[in-house]
Amino acid sequence: MPPPTVTRLRAGQPSATAEINAQMRAADATLHPARRLVDDPFAQHFVSNPRYKLLRLTPRVALFGLRTFDRLFGGLLAEILLRGRYFEEQLASAVDRGARQVVLVGAGYDSTALRHPELGDVHFYEVDHPATQAVKRSVLSRIGAKVDNITFIPVDLQQDSLQDGLKGSGFDSAKPTVLAWLGVSYYLTMESFERALAGIFAVCAPGSVLIFDYMDPEVIDGTSGYRGARRAAQSVRRRNEPYTLGITEQQAVDAAKRAGFELVETNRVTDLVRNYGKDNPYCSPDDYMGLVTVRRPGEPTA
């Protein structure tokens, strides 16, 4: 068996992809409010690359940078920005139904807990690679962010289990939970992906909802008809964070069902742009990624 690829994360370095995603959200926050798709004022604090900062000096420059990124990697920008919109919509609905726990698996530089003070009685458990999470915690401390309702859990899902990570954290597996697993699956092996799904199922109560995204297999093998998809795969490979897992929508749904979940709905990038892109979105709907929303069967008991 060949030795594992030495990625940035395996080498103990924070995720460069997480910083790029933060840059996209930070640039969006620079735009006129009518043009914003996300409006994340915290994202800027997680961008240390000075060249990225130059790309959002003014709203015009920021929009130019976003459109340039979209021309190069069409479809990826929509996924980065709009999957978060979908997740927050599902989160609000679940909170209305009584959910008071959120688990962000592969949280990166997500700022959902910071941007929604109305969720102060909802507890967030952020699970991520130790190297990336250390940077995030340092930034949050530096800016004096209020993190009373966040528990940080360092876990490398390629080697460790979610169950072990959550032990002793205060997480209550008897309470319905909303789980987001975004921007992670395509960096795993199929074995790690299915093991993580089974682990997520094992820790969540009946009625809990999981949202995860996936990438088409043609992106991984280089045969995608979308030029932006091929460029994206080349780009992450150059940064030593290669895409490793491509699956179809049906394979993603089937894997979740094997873990024990029932399907709620699926969405592709085209659906995200149609539902959240406003009248004149600056991101294209190139269609090589999707979201799956599933639920653990049964009625909540707590």
N, C-alpha and C positions, 0 to 999 in steps of 0.2 A: 504494500500500500504506500503511495507517495506521501511525503510529509505534508502537513497542513500548510496552506498558504500563509506567509507571514504578512498579515494585514496590519494597518495602523493600530487597530484595536488589540490585536494579538501582541503587538509591540508595546502596548501600554500607552498609546497616544490617543487623545480625544478624536472623535469622529470629525473629519473635514466636511463630510456630507451634512452633518448636523449644522455646521456653521453656514454652509451655503443655503440650506433651507431657512435659517434665521435671516440671512441676507435678503432672501426673496420677501419674507414677511416684513422686514424692516423697510425695504424699498416701497412696498405696498402702503405702509403707514405714512410714507412721505407724500403720497399723492393727495390731491384734493379729495375731501371726504366722499364726494359723489362717485369717485373712480375706484375707491378702495374695495377690495374683495374680502379682506380679513380685518384690517385695522388693529395691528398688534404693536402697541407702543413699547413693549418690553424687548422685542426682538433685537433692536439695535445694540443692546448691551452685550449680546452674545457674539457680536461680529468684531473680531480683532484685526482682521486683514485690512490694512490701510487702503488698498486698492478698492475693496468693496465699499468702504465708506465714501470714497470719491463718487461712486455711482449713485449716490442718493443726496448729493449736495442741494439739489432743488427738485421740485416735483417734476419738472420737464426732464431733467437728467435721469431721475428715478424711473420714469415711464419709458424713456429710451432704453435704459438698461434692462428693464423687464421685458420689453418687446424684443430686444436683441437676444436675450436668453431664450425666449419663446421661439424665435426663428431657428435658433440652433437646436433646441431640445423640445420641440413642439409636443404638447401633451403632458410633459413632466411638470411644467409650472402649474398647470391646472390641478394636477394631482397634489402637489405640495401644498398649495393654498386652499383648495376647496374641500379636500378630505377633512380638514379641520372644521370647516363650516358645517359639514354634514355631521361630524361627531358631536359638535356642540349642540346641534339641534336635537340629536338623539339623547344627549345627556340631559338637556332641559326637560324633555318628555319623560325620561326615567325618574328624574327628581320629582316631577309632579306626581308620579305614581308611588313615591316613597323611598326611592333609592338614596342612600346617604354615603355610599362608598364609591370611589373611582380608582381603578388601577390603570396606570399608563405604562404599558410594557414597551420598553425602548423609548422612554420619554423624550430623550434628546433635550432640546431647549424649548420644549413646550411651555406656554405661559397661561394655560387655561385657568388654573387656580388663581393666578395673579390678576387676571383681567375680569374676573366675575366675583366681585365682593358679595353679591347676592347668594353665592354658594358657600358662604362662610361656615355653615353647619354641615357641609359635605366634606368628607376627608379624602384627600388624594394620596395615593401610594404610587410614587414614581420609581419605576424599576428601570435601571439602565446599566450599561457597562461602567465599571468603576472610573475609568479614565475620563470619559465624557461627563459623568455625573460630578466628579470632583471639580471640573471647570465650572459647571453650572452653579454648584453651591458656592464657589468662590465669588462668582459674579453677583449672585443674589445677596451675599453678605456685603459685598462692596457697595451695592446700590441701596442697601437697607430695606430690601423687599420683605413684606410680611409673609411668613411661611408657616404660620401657626397650624394651618390645616393641611400641611404637606409632610409626609414621611418619605425620606429618601432611602432607597434600597439598592445597593450596588450588587448587580448580578450579571455574569457573563452567560447568556443563554446557550452559547455553544458548548459550555461545559457544566453549568450549574442548573438546578431546577428552580422554577418559579415557587414551588411549594416551600422549598428550603429557604428561599429568600424572604418569603412572607412570614415565616415562623418568628414569633417574638416581636413582630412589628406593630401589633395592635389590630391587624386586619382580622375581621370577623367573617369566617367562611359561611356562617349561618345567615348572613344578611345579604339581600339582593345587591348586586354590584354592577356598575357599568365599566367595561374594560375596553380600552383602545390599544390596538397592536398595529401601529401604523409606521410605514417606512422601514420595516424590519424583515419581513418574510423572505424577500429576494436576496438577502445577504446570508441566508442560512442554507444548510443542506436539507434535503427532503426529510432525512431522519430527524434532524433538529426541529424542523417545522412541525412534524407530526407529534414529536415528543412535547413540544411547547403547547400545542393545542390540547393534548391530553392533560398536561399540567394545569392549564388554565381552567379546563372543565373541572378538574379535581378540586380546585380551591374556591369555586364560585357556587353560590346557593341557587336553588331553583328560581327562575324568573330573571336571573342575571343576563345581561346583554353583552355580547362581544362584537366589536367592529375591527376587521383587519383588511389590509389591502394585499394585492398580489400583482405579479407582472407576467405577461404572456411569455411562453417558452421561446417564441421567435426572437425576442430581445436577447435572450441568453445565447442562443446558437448563432446569432448574427444574420438571420434570414428575414427579420422584420421588414415589412414594406415601408415603414416610417423611418425616414432618414434621421429624425431627431432621436428615435429610440436607439438606433445604432450608434449615434454620437454619444448619447448618454452612457451606454455600456462601455464605450472606449474611454470616456472621461473618468468614470469611477475606477476602471481598471488601472489607469495611469496614477490615480491617487492611492493605490493599494487598498481599495475598498470595493472589490469587484462584485457585480451581481452574480449570484451562483444558482439561484432557483427560479425557474420559470414554470408556471402551471396555467392551465386553462381555468376559466370560470367554473366549469363542472368539476374539475379536479379539486379546486379550492373548496367548493361546497361539499363534495364527497369526503374530503379529509376532515372537515368540521363535523360532518355527520358521523364519521367513524369514531370521532372523539366523544360523541354523545349529544352534540348540539342539534337543534332544529333550525331550519332556515327561516329567516324573517324576510330578507330581500337582498338583491344584488344591485349594484350601480357601477356603470362604467364611467370613464372620464367624460364621455359625451353627455351623460346624465348630469354629472356635477356641473359642467359648464352651462347646460340648459337651465338647471335649477338655481344656481348661485352666481352665475357669471354676469348678471345684470344685462341691460339692453345692448351694450357695446363692449363686451369683455376684451381685455388686452391679452388673454391667453387662448390658445387654440385647442380644439377638442380632439387632437390626434389620439387614437383609441388603442392603446396597448397596455393599459392598467385598469384595475377595477377594485371595488370594495365589496366585501361580504359582511352582512349583518346577521348574526345568529343568536339564538337564545337557549339557555339551559332549560329543558322542559320542566314543568311542574309549577305549582303556585308558591309564592314566597311564604315562609313560615315566621319570618321576623321582620 
